[in-house]
């Protein structure tokens, strides 16, 4: 996982990011690979660090990045 050690989020932002990650993972076909969850989490952290707080947008961006990621 990328280094997000300097990132700070409010408890509310963490709840939003958690909801976005759970929703994104729920859309993936079984079996869900840990690498996919990690990629989604990194994307959500990046987007939230840039100021995004809408759960649907965080989810959508993460899923789009996962789809575009090289395999």
Biotite code that builds the C-alpha atoms (Angstrom):
import biotite.structure as struc

atoms = struc.array([
    struc.Atom([0.000, 0.000, 0.000], chain_id="A", res_id=1, res_name="UNK", atom_name="CA", element="C"),
    struc.Atom([1.176, 3.499, -0.752], chain_id="A", res_id=2, res_name="UNK", atom_name="CA", element="C"),
    struc.Atom([2.373, 5.710, 2.080], chain_id="A", res_id=3, res_name="UNK", atom_name="CA", element="C"),
    struc.Atom([-0.501, 7.722, 3.529], chain_id="A", res_id=4, res_name="UNK", atom_name="CA", element="C"),
    struc.Atom([1.172, 8.270, 6.907], chain_id="A", res_id=5, res_name="UNK", atom_name="CA", element="C"),
    struc.Atom([0.819, 12.057, 6.660], chain_id="A", res_id=6, res_name="UNK", atom_name="CA", element="C"),
    struc.Atom([-2.884, 11.951, 5.816], chain_id="A", res_id=7, res_name="UNK", atom_name="CA", element="C"),
    struc.Atom([-5.313, 13.140, 8.453], chain_id="A", res_id=8, res_name="UNK", atom_name="CA", element="C"),
    struc.Atom([-9.051, 12.580, 8.297], chain_id="A", res_id=9, res_name="UNK", atom_name="CA", element="C"),
    struc.Atom([-11.887, 13.470, 10.610], chain_id="A", res_id=10, res_name="UNK", atom_name="CA", element="C"),
    struc.Atom([-13.981, 10.633, 12.055], chain_id="A", res_id=11, res_name="UNK", atom_name="CA", element="C"),
    struc.Atom([-16.779, 11.666, 9.671], chain_id="A", res_id=12, res_name="UNK", atom_name="CA", element="C"),
    struc.Atom([-14.469, 11.425, 6.652], chain_id="A", res_id=13, res_name="UNK", atom_name="CA", element="C"),
    struc.Atom([-13.291, 7.992, 7.792], chain_id="A", res_id=14, res_name="UNK", atom_name="CA", element="C"),
    struc.Atom([-16.917, 6.835, 8.012], chain_id="A", res_id=15, res_name="UNK", atom_name="CA", element="C"),
    struc.Atom([-17.542, 8.093, 4.461], chain_id="A", res_id=16, res_name="UNK", atom_name="CA", element="C"),
    struc.Atom([-14.418, 6.388, 3.152], chain_id="A", res_id=17, res_name="UNK", atom_name="CA", element="C"),
    struc.Atom([-15.348, 3.141, 4.905], chain_id="A", res_id=18, res_name="UNK", atom_name="CA", element="C"),
    struc.Atom([-18.834, 3.252, 3.393], chain_id="A", res_id=19, res_name="UNK", atom_name="CA", element="C"),
    struc.Atom([-17.374, 3.906, -0.064], chain_id="A", res_id=20, res_name="UNK", atom_name="CA", element="C"),
    struc.Atom([-14.917, 1.009, 0.255], chain_id="A", res_id=21, res_name="UNK", atom_name="CA", element="C"),
    struc.Atom([-17.583, -1.403, 1.493], chain_id="A", res_id=22, res_name="UNK", atom_name="CA", element="C"),
    struc.Atom([-19.931, -0.388, -1.320], chain_id="A", res_id=23, res_name="UNK", atom_name="CA", element="C"),
    struc.Atom([-17.194, -0.733, -3.935], chain_id="A", res_id=24, res_name="UNK", atom_name="CA", element="C"),
    struc.Atom([-16.106, -4.161, -2.683], chain_id="A", res_id=25, res_name="UNK", atom_name="CA", element="C"),
    struc.Atom([-19.742, -5.315, -2.655], chain_id="A", res_id=26, res_name="UNK", atom_name="CA", element="C"),
    struc.Atom([-19.938, -4.717, -6.417], chain_id="A", res_id=27, res_name="UNK", atom_name="CA", element="C"),
    struc.Atom([-16.962, -6.951, -7.225], chain_id="A", res_id=28, res_name="UNK", atom_name="CA", element="C"),
    struc.Atom([-17.526, -10.499, -8.432], chain_id="A", res_id=29, res_name="UNK", atom_name="CA", element="C"),
    struc.Atom([-16.479, -13.348, -6.147], chain_id="A", res_id=30, res_name="UNK", atom_name="CA", element="C"),
    struc.Atom([-13.806, -14.198, -5.298], chain_id="A", res_id=31, res_name="UNK", atom_name="CA", element="C"),
    struc.Atom([-12.651, -10.735, -4.252], chain_id="A", res_id=32, res_name="UNK", atom_name="CA", element="C"),
    struc.Atom([-8.859, -10.508, -4.285], chain_id="A", res_id=33, res_name="UNK", atom_name="CA", element="C"),
    struc.Atom([-6.942, -8.628, -1.607], chain_id="A", res_id=34, res_name="UNK", atom_name="CA", element="C"),
    struc.Atom([-5.099, -6.715, -4.331], chain_id="A", res_id=35, res_name="UNK", atom_name="CA", element="C"),
    struc.Atom([-8.411, -5.341, -5.584], chain_id="A", res_id=36, res_name="UNK", atom_name="CA", element="C"),
    struc.Atom([-9.429, -4.228, -2.102], chain_id="A", res_id=37, res_name="UNK", atom_name="CA", element="C"),
    struc.Atom([-6.041, -2.563, -1.643], chain_id="A", res_id=38, res_name="UNK", atom_name="CA", element="C"),
    struc.Atom([-6.338, -0.747, -4.978], chain_id="A", res_id=39, res_name="UNK", atom_name="CA", element="C"),
    struc.Atom([-9.833, 0.469, -4.082], chain_id="A", res_id=40, res_name="UNK", atom_name="CA", element="C"),
    struc.Atom([-8.677, 1.644, -0.647], chain_id="A", res_id=41, res_name="UNK", atom_name="CA", element="C"),
    struc.Atom([-5.704, 3.534, -2.106], chain_id="A", res_id=42, res_name="UNK", atom_name="CA", element="C"),
    struc.Atom([-7.925, 5.246, -4.631], chain_id="A", res_id=43, res_name="UNK", atom_name="CA", element="C"),
    struc.Atom([-10.419, 6.265, -1.965], chain_id="A", res_id=44, res_name="UNK", atom_name="CA", element="C"),
    struc.Atom([-7.622, 7.609, 0.224], chain_id="A", res_id=45, res_name="UNK", atom_name="CA", element="C"),
    struc.Atom([-6.215, 9.627, -2.695], chain_id="A", res_id=46, res_name="UNK", atom_name="CA", element="C"),
    struc.Atom([-9.617, 11.048, -3.599], chain_id="A", res_id=47, res_name="UNK", atom_name="CA", element="C"),
    struc.Atom([-10.448, 11.867, 0.010], chain_id="A", res_id=48, res_name="UNK", atom_name="CA", element="C"),
    struc.Atom([-7.036, 13.508, 0.434], chain_id="A", res_id=49, res_name="UNK", atom_name="CA", element="C"),
    struc.Atom([-7.941, 15.720, -2.530], chain_id="A", res_id=50, res_name="UNK", atom_name="CA", element="C"),
    struc.Atom([-11.129, 16.764, -0.745], chain_id="A", res_id=51, res_name="UNK", atom_name="CA", element="C"),
    struc.Atom([-13.798, 14.436, -2.145], chain_id="A", res_id=52, res_name="UNK", atom_name="CA", element="C"),
    struc.Atom([-16.393, 13.564, 0.497], chain_id="A", res_id=53, res_name="UNK", atom_name="CA", element="C"),
    struc.Atom([-19.293, 12.162, -1.531], chain_id="A", res_id=54, res_name="UNK", atom_name="CA", element="C"),
    struc.Atom([-19.560, 8.406, -0.924], chain_id="A", res_id=55, res_name="UNK", atom_name="CA", element="C"),
    struc.Atom([-20.917, 7.654, -4.393], chain_id="A", res_id=56, res_name="UNK", atom_name="CA", element="C"),
    struc.Atom([-18.132, 9.657, -6.034], chain_id="A", res_id=57, res_name="UNK", atom_name="CA", element="C"),
    struc.Atom([-15.454, 7.980, -3.929], chain_id="A", res_id=58, res_name="UNK", atom_name="CA", element="C"),
    struc.Atom([-16.863, 4.582, -4.865], chain_id="A", res_id=59, res_name="UNK", atom_name="CA", element="C"),
    struc.Atom([-17.210, 5.436, -8.561], chain_id="A", res_id=60, res_name="UNK", atom_name="CA", element="C"),
    struc.Atom([-13.683, 6.843, -8.853], chain_id="A", res_id=61, res_name="UNK", atom_name="CA", element="C"),
    struc.Atom([-12.181, 3.808, -7.099], chain_id="A", res_id=62, res_name="UNK", atom_name="CA", element="C"),
    struc.Atom([-14.041, 1.340, -9.311], chain_id="A", res_id=63, res_name="UNK", atom_name="CA", element="C"),
    struc.Atom([-13.083, 3.250, -12.464], chain_id="A", res_id=64, res_name="UNK", atom_name="CA", element="C"),
    struc.Atom([-9.411, 3.285, -11.425], chain_id="A", res_id=65, res_name="UNK", atom_name="CA", element="C"),
    struc.Atom([-9.554, -0.435, -10.691], chain_id="A", res_id=66, res_name="UNK", atom_name="CA", element="C"),
    struc.Atom([-11.047, -1.085, -14.109], chain_id="A", res_id=67, res_name="UNK", atom_name="CA", element="C"),
    struc.Atom([-8.319, 0.975, -15.800], chain_id="A", res_id=68, res_name="UNK", atom_name="CA", element="C"),
    struc.Atom([-5.429, -0.476, -13.797], chain_id="A", res_id=69, res_name="UNK", atom_name="CA", element="C"),
    struc.Atom([-2.970, -2.642, -15.733], chain_id="A", res_id=70, res_name="UNK", atom_name="CA", element="C"),
    struc.Atom([-3.304, -6.337, -15.003], chain_id="A", res_id=71, res_name="UNK", atom_name="CA", element="C"),
])
